[in-house]
Amino acid sequence: MRPLAALVTVGSSLTARLVRRFGAARTLGGGFAVAAASLAWLAMADGTGCPGGAHAEAP
């Protein structure tokens, strides 16, 4: 759980800077784009637990 807490902490401080620089609408749009790309990547998973299906065949 510690990596998640660290990412939330870093993300919240980074988001504050991004909102000041680009505005709320662009920051939200970027976040939604990253989330959509992540979901698309997960949808391509083959269910083996290995990225890209790169797993050794069972004998």
Contacts in CASP RR format, 6 or more apart in sequence:
PFRMAT RR
TARGET T0000
AUTHOR 0000-0000-0000
METHOD contacts of the structure
MODEL  1
MRPLAALVTVGSSLTARLVRRFGAARTLGGGFAVAAASLAWLAMADGTGC
PGGAHAEAP
15 27 0 8 1.000
18 27 0 8 1.000
19 27 0 8 1.000
44 52 0 8 1.000
45 51 0 8 1.000
45 52 0 8 1.000
45 53 0 8 1.000
46 52 0 8 1.000
46 53 0 8 1.000
48 55 0 8 1.000
49 55 0 8 1.000
END
